[in-house]
């Protein structure tokens, strides 16, 4: 029996590192999840263990090649979290730890930067990047130049993490627009090119040549014909299956630790108000901008569910499949004393954490109020990417797509739009594979990847 043609996808999250093998129908034929022990940088801050990450790529491929003869790897690609740079020398070897994007940014350096390159609001508009410190990966490069100039001089290229992983197999160092265009403060969206500050700081030569996200390179291993993708930023990769499957304008709310509203049909420039509320632009894999807004609601949800469970002496597992109870919602809406709101400029702050749990008779009441608070913030956040653009559908994928309470409340909040829970196995990994479909897959692009469940805002749901 002939071996099955497959593509290997390394999907690297902050917590879980996953390997998937997909057949030509984009069905998972092999998967593995691992967690690595974090290490520390020179300041004692936790960071990704690059050595573990690098070794896992080679060890995993070796296992597939030698232990799974029934599978024939045709291509390999990578998706990872963003805002993370690997500084490499001439030989592609890392010169520093992979600094954590949550590492505090020195306020004096931030002041120095914005004093030199314009006020924060104007610069943020030009680069479609809210002021986020180390989450703006360009400012990580700026920091390296001024805090560790001896290392900066040795840097051949600053590679975003997906491109570093690709270089392990190709020996070629490149840059990709989905990583460059993701709140990095590197890209001038008006000029559709790198921002001028990179040239003025002597940083531009340290950016590897740009390649299209659907490009492939040969592997450096002798005796194989693998096509190696150059890697993608995970949020952009997760959008690809929807762009392939739907032509009608839509917004995708991709939920996890962050809930990110993505509108690939909104080309309006970012306003100062939108930037203040954590809106930004991504560049999708074909190079056009995607207006996005972010909400830290997945993290908030996890913390508050633990608080509810502890107060009512329940197991947090109970809340994984909580039924939607419209009567509870109606009752809570009449209790003016429990009405919560977020103040201007505080969209990212939890509303529910300030509530007194003694105000609730049951944990079901408390849980529904938590979801009402989260959806209230979600409506505001998603509303930013809906402005100035006619959209008919909202798709929700990730954790909240499986949360009946969230989905019903969201449908109530957007009665003029069709709201769907989207279900597909591993959207980020599938999108990463789809990006280089033509390089490995003999079949046409599939259009049945995504299963949708319609939420009407009533108590019933209807699969389609």
VEXSE-991925 format. One line per 3 residues: number of its first residue (from 1); their letters; for each residue x, y, z of C-alpha. Coordinates in steps of 0.1 Angstrom, whole numbers. Example, Ala and Ser with C-alpha at 12.3 -4.5 7.8 and 13.67 -1.06 7.14 Angstrom:
1) AS) 123:-45:78  137:-11:71 .
% end
This chain:
1) XXX) 0:0:0  14:34:-10  23:58:19 .
4) XXX) -2:86:26  11:121:14  11:145:44 .
7) XXX) 22:179:55  38:184:90  28:215:109 .
10) XXX) 45:227:140  21:249:159  39:267:187 .
13) XXX) 19:284:214  31:301:245  20:270:266 .
16) XXX) 15:241:242  38:230:214  19:209:189 .
19) XXX) 28:188:159  1:178:133  3:157:102 .
22) XXX) -26:164:77  -35:143:47  -45:158:14 .
25) XXX) -81:162:27  -68:182:57  -77:154:81 .
28) XXX) -54:149:111  -36:116:108  -11:123:136 .
31) XXX) -8:147:165  13:154:195  13:180:222 .
34) XXX) 43:189:244  51:214:271  87:226:277 .
37) XXX) 102:239:309  108:276:306  143:290:311 .
40) XXX) 154:325:322  171:354:305  200:374:320 .
43) XXX) 176:395:340  160:364:356  127:368:336 .
46) XXX) 111:336:323  114:329:286  110:302:260 .
49) XXX) 136:275:259  150:278:223  171:247:226 .
52) XXX) 141:225:236  121:240:207  149:234:182 .
55) XXX) 156:198:193  118:190:193  116:198:156 .
58) XXX) 144:174:146  134:147:171  98:147:159 .
61) XXX) 107:146:122  131:117:129  104:98:147 .
64) XXX) 79:103:118  104:93:92  116:62:109 .
67) XXX) 86:49:128  57:59:105  66:44:71 .
70) XXX) 29:46:62  32:84:60  51:104:33 .
73) XXX) 60:139:44  57:162:14  60:196:31 .
76) XXX) 66:212:65  54:246:78  54:265:111 .
79) XXX) 30:288:130  39:305:163  29:332:186 .
82) XXX) 40:367:176  61:395:191  91:373:196 .
85) XXX) 124:378:179  154:355:176  187:374:170 .
88) XXX) 210:352:149  246:355:137  260:348:103 .
91) XXX) 255:310:108  219:313:120  228:307:157 .
94) XXX) 209:326:184  229:352:202  204:358:231 .
97) XXX) 175:341:248  141:344:232  129:373:253 .
100) XXX) 94:371:266  71:398:252  56:403:287 .
103) XXX) 90:415:300  86:451:312  99:477:288 .
106) XXX) 122:503:302  102:536:304  133:557:297 .
109) XXX) 139:539:264  102:542:255  104:580:261 .
112) XXX) 136:582:241  121:563:212  89:584:210 .
115) XXX) 107:617:215  128:608:184  100:595:162 .
118) XXX) 69:614:169  42:613:196  28:580:205 .
121) XXX) -6:585:189  8:596:155  34:568:154 .
124) XXX) 8:542:165  -15:553:136  13:550:110 .
127) XXX) 24:515:122  -11:503:132  5:493:165 .
130) XXX) -9:503:199  18:513:224  25:479:239 .
133) XXX) 62:479:250  78:446:242  46:434:225 .
136) XXX) 59:458:197  87:436:186  104:464:168 .
139) XXX) 109:481:201  127:449:213  152:455:185 .
142) XXX) 156:491:196  161:479:232  188:455:221 .
145) XXX) 207:482:202  208:505:232  211:481:261 .
148) XXX) 233:454:245  252:472:217  280:446:217 .
151) XXX) 254:419:208  235:441:184  267:445:163 .
154) XXX) 269:407:160  233:403:148  230:393:112 .
157) XXX) 192:391:112  164:395:137  140:367:128 .
160) XXX) 105:364:141  100:330:157  82:313:128 .
163) XXX) 110:322:104  136:311:128  120:277:130 .
166) XXX) 118:275:92  155:284:89  164:253:110 .
169) XXX) 153:232:81  162:254:52  194:272:63 .
172) XXX) 178:304:47  169:334:68  138:353:56 .
175) XXX) 110:376:69  73:372:64  46:399:63 .
178) XXX) 22:382:87  48:385:114  61:419:104 .
181) XXX) 26:433:102  14:422:136  16:452:161 .
184) XXX) 54:453:156  59:491:151  80:480:121 .
187) XXX) 56:485:92  43:518:78  8:508:66 .
190) XXX) 4:540:47  35:535:27  32:497:26 .
193) XXX) 68:493:36  91:494:66  88:525:87 .
196) XXX) 116:551:82  129:547:118  145:514:109 .
199) XXX) 168:531:84  176:559:108  186:535:135 .
202) XXX) 206:513:112  182:484:119  168:479:84 .
205) XXX) 199:458:72  192:434:101  158:425:86 .
208) XXX) 160:394:65  146:395:29  108:395:27 .
211) XXX) 92:364:12  55:358:5  38:336:31 .
214) XXX) 28:311:4  65:306:-7  84:274:0 .
217) XXX) 121:267:2  141:234:-2  152:215:29 .
220) XXX) 189:213:37  187:175:44  202:154:17 .
223) XXX) 181:128:0  147:144:4  124:167:-15 .
226) XXX) 105:184:14  89:218:6  95:240:37 .
229) XXX) 72:269:43  86:302:57  62:302:87 .
232) XXX) 33:324:97  20:344:127  -6:322:144 .
235) XXX) -35:348:144  -31:353:106  -28:316:100 .
238) XXX) -61:310:118  -79:333:94  -69:315:63 .
241) XXX) -95:286:64  -122:313:66  -108:333:37 .
244) XXX) -106:301:16  -142:290:26  -162:322:25 .
247) XXX) -164:351:1  -192:370:19  -178:397:43 .
250) XXX) -174:384:78  -158:391:111  -140:363:129 .
253) XXX) -137:364:167  -108:340:175  -110:332:212 .
256) XXX) -84:318:236  -64:337:261  -71:367:239 .
259) XXX) -103:372:220  -93:388:187  -119:402:164 .
262) XXX) -105:401:128  -122:419:99  -103:412:66 .
265) XXX) -129:433:47  -123:465:66  -96:487:50 .
268) XXX) -103:519:70  -73:535:86  -71:531:124 .
271) XXX) -83:561:144  -66:574:176  -97:562:196 .
274) XXX) -94:527:181  -57:525:190  -65:535:226 .
277) XXX) -88:506:228  -62:480:216  -72:480:180 .
280) XXX) -45:473:154  -39:460:119  -25:426:109 .
283) XXX) -12:418:75  -29:386:62  -10:360:42 .
286) XXX) -17:376:8  -4:410:21  -36:430:26 .
289) XXX) -44:446:60  -69:431:85  -84:454:110 .
292) XXX) -84:437:144  -93:444:180  -81:425:211 .
295) XXX) -96:417:244  -79:398:273  -112:380:280 .
298) XXX) -100:344:279  -76:351:308  -103:370:327 .
301) XXX) -127:341:322  -103:316:337  -95:337:367 .
304) XXX) -131:346:375  -144:310:370  -119:299:396 .
307) XXX) -132:326:420  -168:315:414  -160:278:420 .
310) XXX) -141:286:452  -168:308:466  -196:283:459 .
313) XXX) -175:253:467  -178:238:432  -154:221:409 .
316) XXX) -144:244:380  -151:215:356  -188:221:362 .
319) XXX) -186:253:341  -172:237:310  -207:229:297 .
322) XXX) -229:253:315  -264:255:299  -277:289:289 .
325) XXX) -306:300:311  -325:330:296  -346:334:328 .
328) XXX) -314:339:349  -302:365:324  -336:383:325 .
331) XXX) -335:383:362  -300:397:364  -308:424:339 .
334) XXX) -335:438:362  -312:440:392  -298:475:387 .
337) XXX) -275:472:416  -255:445:398  -251:464:366 .
340) XXX) -214:467:358  -196:488:333  -161:496:323 .
343) XXX) -148:531:323  -135:549:292  -100:536:284 .
346) XXX) -105:506:306  -118:481:281  -91:455:290 .
349) XXX) -100:456:328  -122:430:342  -157:441:352 .
352) XXX) -166:410:371  -135:410:394  -150:440:412 .
355) XXX) -183:422:419  -192:409:453  -201:372:450 .
358) XXX) -223:374:480  -247:393:458  -255:361:439 .
361) XXX) -278:334:453  -262:306:432  -231:299:412 .
364) XXX) -253:297:380  -263:334:386  -227:344:391 .
367) XXX) -216:325:360  -242:341:338  -233:376:352 .
370) XXX) -196:369:344  -205:360:308  -228:390:305 .
373) XXX) -199:412:316  -175:396:291  -199:398:262 .
376) XXX) -206:435:270  -169:441:266  -167:418:235 .
379) XXX) -195:438:218  -175:470:223  -143:455:211 .
382) XXX) -158:438:180  -178:470:173  -145:488:165 .
385) XXX) -138:465:135  -174:466:123  -174:504:118 .
388) XXX) -174:516:83  -178:482:68  -209:461:59 .
391) XXX) -206:427:74  -233:400:75  -218:373:96 .
394) XXX) -198:368:128  -179:336:132  -166:326:166 .
397) XXX) -139:300:169  -118:287:198  -129:282:234 .
400) XXX) -159:305:236  -174:290:204  -182:260:226 .
403) XXX) -197:281:254  -235:282:249  -239:311:273 .
406) XXX) -214:333:255  -228:324:221  -264:331:230 .
409) XXX) -255:364:246  -234:374:216  -263:366:193 .
412) XXX) -286:388:214  -261:416:212  -259:415:174 .
415) XXX) -295:408:163  -289:423:129  -260:399:121 .
418) XXX) -259:361:116  -238:347:145  -222:313:142 .
421) XXX) -201:291:163  -174:277:140  -160:243:146 .
424) XXX) -129:230:129  -100:210:141  -70:232:147 .
427) XXX) -77:263:126  -42:277:130  -25:245:119 .
430) XXX) -49:240:90  -44:276:79  -6:271:80 .
433) XXX) -10:241:58  -34:258:34  -9:287:29 .
436) XXX) 14:264:9  -13:241:-4  0:243:-40 .
439) XXX) 34:231:-30  24:197:-17  -13:189:-23 .
442) XXX) -25:173:-55  -62:180:-47  -81:213:-51 .
445) XXX) -86:236:-22  -113:222:1  -144:242:9 .
448) XXX) -159:220:36  -134:226:64  -156:245:88 .
451) XXX) -188:233:106  -211:261:116  -238:263:142 .
454) XXX) -262:292:140  -272:311:171  -304:332:167 .
457) XXX) -304:349:200  -332:326:211  -329:295:233 .
460) XXX) -325:271:204  -295:265:182  -296:252:147 .
463) XX) -266:234:131  -261:241:94 .
% end
